[in-house]
Amino acid sequence: MSSKNPTPLDEAQHEQMEYAQKRINQKKKLYYHFVLFLIGSVFLILLNKVFKYGAEYNWFKWAILLWAFLFAIHIFNVFITHKFMGRDWERSQRDKLVQKQRERLAEMSKEIAQDEVSNEAIKKKSAWES
């Protein structure tokens, strides 16, 4: 079954595999971010409390809070935004753009055909007048 023309089923399977790989990479990056967040938070606490860097103020709380906010945005993008702007949304947007292009091409073809008819009418009229 090594035909050179891919069947629609092969294309659909390929699309599913690409989508699955993309989602796996998104989740993998999120898990790395989580581990980095935990290690980084411990490091910030140690830096402030144990190594006395800026010991007069507990700045690590604000740094961790900011990082937690960024991590929450990352979670939101992977799990929430994806549902609204995922594969189906991309497909519908692509289909809309393709349809608009087809309509524009049809309009242009119609205008060209009308111009050709007008040019032919002008040629016939000038041929009759000569």
VEXNU-685517 format. One record per residue: x, y, z of N, C-alpha, C in turn; residue number from 1; residue in three letters. Coordinates in Angstrom, 1 decimal. Example, Ala and Ser with C-alpha at 12.3 -4.5 7.8 and 13.67 -1.06 7.14 Angstrom:
2
      n.X      n.Y      n.Z     ca.X     ca.Y     ca.Z      c.X      c.Y      c.Z     n   res
     13.2     -5.7      7.8     12.3     -4.5      7.8     13.2     -3.3      7.8     1   ALA
     12.8     -2.2      7.1     13.7     -1.1      7.1     12.9      0.0      7.9     2   SER
This chain:
130
      n.X      n.Y      n.Z     ca.X     ca.Y     ca.Z      c.X      c.Y      c.Z     n   res
      0.8     -1.2      0.0      0.0      0.0      0.0      0.9      1.3      0.0     1   MET
      1.8      1.3     -0.9      2.7      2.4     -0.9      2.4      3.2     -2.2     2   SER
      1.2      3.7     -2.3      0.8      4.6     -3.4      1.4      6.0     -3.2     3   SER
      1.6      6.6     -4.3      2.2      8.0     -4.3      1.2      9.0     -3.9     4   LYS
     -0.1      8.8     -4.3     -1.2      9.7     -4.0     -1.8      9.3     -2.6     5   ASN
     -1.6     10.2     -1.6     -2.2      9.9     -0.3     -3.7      9.9     -0.4     6   PRO
     -4.3      8.9      0.3     -5.8      8.9      0.4     -6.3      9.9      1.4     7   THR
     -7.6     10.2      1.4     -8.1     11.1      2.4     -7.9     10.5      3.8     8   PRO
     -8.0      9.2      3.9     -7.8      8.6      5.2     -6.4      8.8      5.7     9   LEU
     -5.4      8.6      4.8     -4.0      8.8      5.2     -3.8     10.3      5.6    10   ASP
     -4.4     11.2      4.9     -4.2     12.6      5.3     -4.9     12.9      6.6    11   GLU
     -6.0     12.3      6.9     -6.7     12.5      8.1     -5.9     11.9      9.3    12   ALA
     -5.3     10.7      9.0     -4.5     10.1     10.1     -3.3     11.0     10.3    13   GLN
     -2.7     11.5      9.3     -1.5     12.3      9.4     -1.8     13.6     10.2    14   HIS
     -3.0     14.2      9.9     -3.4     15.4     10.6     -3.6     15.1     12.1    15   GLU
     -4.2     13.9     12.4     -4.5     13.5     13.7     -3.2     13.3     14.5    16   GLN
     -2.2     12.7     13.8     -0.9     12.5     14.4     -0.2     13.8     14.7    17   MET
     -0.2     14.8     13.8      0.4     16.1     14.0     -0.3     16.8     15.1    18   GLU
     -1.6     16.7     15.2     -2.3     17.4     16.3     -2.0     16.8     17.6    19   TYR
     -1.9     15.4     17.7     -1.6     14.8     18.9     -0.2     15.1     19.4    20   ALA
      0.8     15.2     18.4      2.1     15.6     18.8      2.2     17.0     19.3    21   GLN
      1.4     17.9     18.7      1.4     19.3     19.1      0.9     19.4     20.5    22   LYS
     -0.2     18.7     20.8     -0.8     18.7     22.2      0.2     18.1     23.2    23   ARG
      0.9     17.0     22.8      1.8     16.4     23.7      2.9     17.4     24.0    24   ILE
      3.4     18.1     23.0      4.5     19.1     23.3      4.0     20.2     24.1    25   ASN
      2.8     20.7     24.0      2.2     21.7     24.8      2.2     21.3     26.3    26   GLN
      1.7     20.1     26.5      1.6     19.6     27.9      2.9     19.3     28.5    27   LYS
      3.9     18.8     27.7      5.2     18.6     28.1      5.9     19.9     28.6    28   LYS
      5.7     20.9     27.8      6.3     22.2     28.2      5.7     22.7     29.5    29   LYS
      4.4     22.5     29.6      3.7     22.9     30.9      4.2     22.2     32.1    30   LEU
      4.5     20.9     31.9      5.0     20.1     33.1      6.4     20.5     33.4    31   TYR
      7.2     20.8     32.4      8.6     21.4     32.6      8.5     22.7     33.3    32   TYR
      7.6     23.5     32.9      7.4     24.8     33.6      7.0     24.6     35.0    33   HIS
      6.2     23.7     35.3      5.8     23.4     36.7      7.0     23.0     37.5    34   PHE
      7.8     22.1     37.0      9.0     21.6     37.8      9.9     22.8     38.0    35   VAL
     10.1     23.6     36.9     11.0     24.7     37.0     10.5     25.7     38.0    36   LEU
      9.2     25.9     38.1      8.5     26.8     39.0      8.8     26.3     40.5    37   PHE
      8.6     25.0     40.7      8.9     24.5     42.1     10.4     24.7     42.5    38   LEU
     11.3     24.3     41.6     12.7     24.4     41.9     13.1     25.9     42.1    39   ILE
     12.6     26.7     41.2     12.9     28.1     41.2     12.4     28.8     42.5    40   GLY
     11.2     28.4     42.9     10.6     28.9     44.1     11.4     28.6     45.4    41   SER
     11.8     27.3     45.4     12.7     26.9     46.5     14.0     27.7     46.5    42   VAL
     14.6     27.9     45.3     15.8     28.6     45.2     15.6     30.1     45.7    43   PHE
     14.5     30.7     45.3     14.3     32.1     45.7     14.1     32.2     47.2    44   LEU
     13.4     31.2     47.8     13.3     31.2     49.3     14.6     31.1     49.9    45   ILE
     15.4     30.1     49.4     16.8     29.9     50.0     17.6     31.1     49.8    46   LEU
     17.6     31.8     48.7     18.4     32.9     48.4     18.0     34.1     49.4    47   LEU
     16.7     34.2     49.7     16.3     35.3     50.6     16.5     35.0     52.0    48   ASN
     16.2     33.8     52.4     16.2     33.4     53.9     17.5     32.8     54.3    49   LYS
     18.1     31.9     53.6     19.3     31.2     54.0     20.6     32.0     53.7    50   VAL
     20.6     32.5     52.4     21.8     33.3     52.0     21.7     34.8     52.3    51   PHE
     20.6     35.2     52.9     20.4     36.5     53.4     20.5     37.6     52.3    52   LYS
     20.1     37.2     51.1     20.1     38.2     50.0     18.9     39.0     50.1    53   TYR
     19.0     40.3     50.4     17.8     41.1     50.6     17.0     40.7     51.8    54   GLY
     17.7     40.3     52.9     17.1     39.7     54.1     16.1     40.6     54.8    55   ALA
     16.3     41.9     54.6     15.5     42.9     55.3     14.0     42.9     54.8    56   GLU
     13.8     42.3     53.7     12.5     42.2     53.1     12.2     40.9     52.5    57   TYR
     11.0     40.3     52.6     10.6     39.0     52.1     10.2     39.2     50.6    58   ASN
     11.1     39.5     49.8     10.8     39.8     48.3     10.5     38.5     47.6    59   TRP
     10.9     37.4     48.1     10.7     36.1     47.4      9.2     35.8     47.2    60   PHE
      8.3     36.4     48.2      6.9     36.1     48.1      6.4     36.8     46.8    61   LYS
      6.8     38.0     46.5      6.3     38.7     45.3      6.9     38.0     44.0    62   TRP
      8.1     37.6     44.1      8.7     36.9     42.9      7.9     35.6     42.6    63   ALA
      7.6     34.9     43.7      6.9     33.6     43.5      5.5     33.9     43.0    64   ILE
      4.9     34.9     43.6      3.5     35.2     43.2      3.4     35.6     41.7    65   LEU
      4.4     36.4     41.3      4.4     36.8     39.9      4.6     35.6     39.0    66   LEU
      5.5     34.7     39.4      5.8     33.5     38.6      4.6     32.6     38.6    67   TRP
      3.9     32.5     39.7      2.7     31.7     39.8      1.6     32.2     38.9    68   ALA
      1.5     33.6     38.8      0.6     34.2     37.8      0.9     33.8     36.4    69   PHE
      2.2     33.9     36.0      2.6     33.5     34.7      2.4     32.0     34.4    70   LEU
      2.6     31.2     35.4      2.3     29.8     35.3      0.8     29.5     35.1    71   PHE
     -0.1     30.3     35.8     -1.5     30.2     35.6     -1.9     30.6     34.2    72   ALA
     -1.3     31.6     33.7     -1.6     32.0     32.3     -1.2     30.8     31.3    73   ILE
      0.0     30.2     31.6      0.4     29.0     30.8     -0.6     27.9     30.9    74   HIS
     -1.1     27.6     32.1     -2.1     26.6     32.2     -3.4     26.9     31.4    75   ILE
     -3.8     28.2     31.6     -5.0     28.7     30.9     -4.8     28.5     29.4    76   PHE
     -3.7     28.9     28.8     -3.4     28.7     27.4     -3.5     27.3     26.9    77   ASN
     -2.9     26.4     27.7     -2.9     25.0     27.3     -4.2     24.3     27.4    78   VAL
     -5.0     24.5     28.5     -6.2     23.8     28.7     -7.5     24.5     28.4    79   PHE
     -7.5     25.8     28.6     -8.8     26.5     28.4     -8.8     27.2     27.0    80   ILE
     -7.9     28.0     26.7     -7.9     28.7     25.4     -7.9     27.7     24.2    81   THR
     -7.2     26.5     24.4     -7.2     25.5     23.4     -8.6     25.0     23.0    82   HIS
     -9.5     24.9     24.0    -10.8     24.5     23.7    -11.6     25.5     22.8    83   LYS
    -11.3     26.7     22.9    -12.0     27.8     22.1    -11.3     28.0     20.8    84   PHE
    -10.0     27.9     20.8     -9.2     28.3     19.7     -8.3     27.1     19.2    85   MET
     -8.8     25.9     19.3     -8.1     24.7     19.0     -8.2     24.4     17.5    86   GLY
     -8.1     23.1     17.3     -8.1     22.6     15.9     -9.4     22.9     15.1    87   ARG
    -10.5     22.8     15.8    -11.8     23.1     15.1    -11.9     24.5     14.7    88   ASP
    -11.5     25.4     15.6    -11.5     26.9     15.3    -10.5     27.2     14.2    89   TRP
     -9.3     26.6     14.2     -8.4     26.9     13.1     -9.0     26.4     11.8    90   GLU
     -9.6     25.2     11.8    -10.2     24.7     10.6    -11.3     25.6     10.1    91   ARG
    -12.2     26.1     10.9    -13.3     26.9     10.5    -12.7     28.3     10.0    92   SER
    -11.7     28.8     10.6    -11.1     30.0     10.1    -10.4     29.8      8.7    93   GLN
     -9.8     28.7      8.6     -9.2     28.4      7.3    -10.2     28.2      6.2    94   ARG
    -11.3     27.5      6.5    -12.4     27.3      5.6    -13.0     28.7      5.2    95   ASP
    -13.2     29.6      6.1    -13.8     30.9      5.8    -12.9     31.7      4.9    96   LYS
    -11.6     31.6      5.1    -10.6     32.4      4.3    -10.6     31.8      2.9    97   LEU
    -10.6     30.4      2.8    -10.6     29.8      1.5    -11.9     30.1      0.7    98   VAL
    -13.0     30.2      1.4    -14.3     30.5      0.8    -14.3     32.0      0.3    99   GLN
    -13.7     32.9      1.0    -13.6     34.3      0.6    -12.7     34.4     -0.6   100   LYS
    -11.6     33.6     -0.7    -10.7     33.6     -1.8    -11.4     33.1     -3.1   101   GLN
    -12.2     32.0     -2.9    -13.0     31.4     -4.0    -14.0     32.4     -4.5   102   ARG
    -14.7     33.1     -3.6    -15.7     34.1     -4.1    -15.0     35.3     -4.8   103   GLU
    -13.8     35.7     -4.3    -13.1     36.8     -5.0    -12.6     36.3     -6.4   104   ARG
    -12.1     35.1     -6.5    -11.7     34.6     -7.8    -12.9     34.4     -8.7   105   LEU
    -14.0     34.0     -8.2    -15.2     33.9     -9.1    -15.6     35.3     -9.6   106   ALA
    -15.6     36.3     -8.7    -15.9     37.7     -9.1    -14.9     38.2    -10.2   107   GLU
    -13.6     37.9    -10.0    -12.6     38.3    -11.0    -12.8     37.6    -12.3   108   MET
    -13.2     36.3    -12.3    -13.5     35.6    -13.5    -14.7     36.2    -14.2   109   SER
    -15.7     36.5    -13.4    -16.9     37.1    -14.0    -16.6     38.5    -14.7   110   LYS
    -15.7     39.3    -14.0    -15.3     40.6    -14.5    -14.5     40.4    -15.8   111   GLU
    -13.6     39.4    -15.8    -12.8     39.2    -17.0    -13.7     38.8    -18.2   112   ILE
    -14.7     37.9    -17.9    -15.6     37.4    -18.9    -16.4     38.6    -19.5   113   ALA
    -16.9     39.5    -18.6    -17.6     40.6    -19.0    -16.8     41.6    -19.9   114   GLN
    -15.5     41.8    -19.5    -14.6     42.6    -20.3    -14.4     42.0    -21.7   115   ASP
    -14.2     40.7    -21.7    -14.0     40.0    -23.0    -15.3     40.2    -23.9   116   GLU
    -16.5     40.0    -23.3    -17.7     40.2    -24.1    -17.8     41.7    -24.6   117   VAL
    -17.4     42.6    -23.7    -17.4     44.0    -24.1    -16.4     44.3    -25.2   118   SER
    -15.2     43.7    -25.1    -14.2     43.9    -26.1    -14.7     43.3    -27.5   119   ASN
    -15.3     42.1    -27.4    -15.8     41.5    -28.6    -16.9     42.3    -29.3   120   GLU
    -17.8     42.9    -28.4    -18.9     43.8    -29.0    -18.3     45.0    -29.6   121   ALA
    -17.2     45.6    -29.0    -16.6     46.8    -29.6    -15.9     46.4    -30.9   122   ILE
    -15.3     45.2    -31.0    -14.6     44.8    -32.2    -15.7     44.6    -33.3   123   LYS
    -16.8     43.9    -33.0    -17.8     43.7    -34.0    -18.4     45.0    -34.5   124   LYS
    -18.6     45.9    -33.5    -19.2     47.2    -33.9    -18.3     48.0    -34.8   125   LYS
    -17.0     48.0    -34.5    -16.0     48.7    -35.4    -15.9     47.9    -36.7   126   SER
    -16.0     46.6    -36.7    -16.0     45.9    -38.0    -17.2     46.2    -38.8   127   ALA
    -18.4     46.4    -38.2    -19.6     46.7    -39.0    -19.5     48.2    -39.5   128   TRP
    -18.8     49.0    -38.7    -18.8     50.4    -39.2    -17.7     50.6    -40.3   129   GLU
    -16.8     49.7    -40.4    -15.8     49.9    -41.4    -16.2     49.5    -42.8   130   SER
